[in-house]
Amino acid sequence: MKTAGRAIPLLVRLAENKVSGVLHRVGEIKNMLTKLEERLLQLTALSDAR
């Protein structure tokens, strides 16, 4: 029972770290998508200007 008592907080900490890493990556991907959308708008504007 002592091992399980120590393992659970460790597993929780590992899971929290994993979730934090995933959330960080999601934020990076959102930023990349925003930049791509801005580039698309610029290209569309250039294309329309012709």
Backbone torsions as a table, in degrees:
resi	resn	phi	psi	omega
1	MET	NA	-32.0	179.9
2	LYS	-64.2	-38.7	-179.7
3	THR	-62.4	-44.5	179.1
4	ALA	-63.5	-36.5	179.3
5	GLY	-64.2	-32.0	178.2
6	ARG	-85.9	-30.6	-175.4
7	ALA	-72.5	-36.4	-176.1
8	ILE	-62.6	-50.1	177.3
9	PRO	-60.2	-34.9	177.5
10	LEU	-65.0	-45.0	178.5
11	LEU	-63.8	-39.2	177.4
12	VAL	-62.3	-45.4	-179.9
13	ARG	-62.5	-43.3	177.5
14	LEU	-62.1	-42.4	179.0
15	ALA	-64.9	-41.7	178.5
16	GLU	-62.5	-41.2	178.0
17	ASN	-63.1	-41.6	179.9
18	LYS	-64.7	-44.9	179.4
19	VAL	-62.6	-42.9	178.9
20	SER	-60.3	-43.3	178.2
21	GLY	-63.4	-41.7	179.4
22	VAL	-65.8	-43.3	178.9
23	LEU	-62.4	-38.4	177.5
24	HIS	-62.9	-44.8	-179.8
25	ARG	-64.5	-39.1	177.4
26	VAL	-60.7	-41.4	176.7
27	GLY	-61.3	-41.5	178.1
28	GLU	-63.0	-42.3	-179.1
29	ILE	-66.3	-39.9	177.1
30	LYS	-60.6	-41.9	178.0
31	ASN	-62.9	-42.0	179.0
32	MET	-63.6	-40.9	178.5
33	LEU	-64.2	-40.5	177.9
34	THR	-61.0	-44.8	178.8
35	LYS	-63.4	-40.8	178.2
36	LEU	-64.5	-39.3	177.5
37	GLU	-64.1	-40.3	178.0
38	GLU	-63.1	-42.3	178.1
39	ARG	-63.7	-40.9	178.4
40	LEU	-61.5	-42.5	177.6
41	LEU	-62.2	-40.9	178.5
42	GLN	-63.6	-44.7	179.8
43	LEU	-65.0	-39.5	178.0
44	THR	-63.8	-42.4	178.6
45	ALA	-62.9	-41.9	178.6
46	LEU	-64.6	-40.9	-179.9
47	SER	-66.0	-41.2	179.3
48	ASP	-68.5	-28.3	-176.9
49	ALA	-71.7	-17.6	-179.5
50	ARG	-67.8	NA	NA
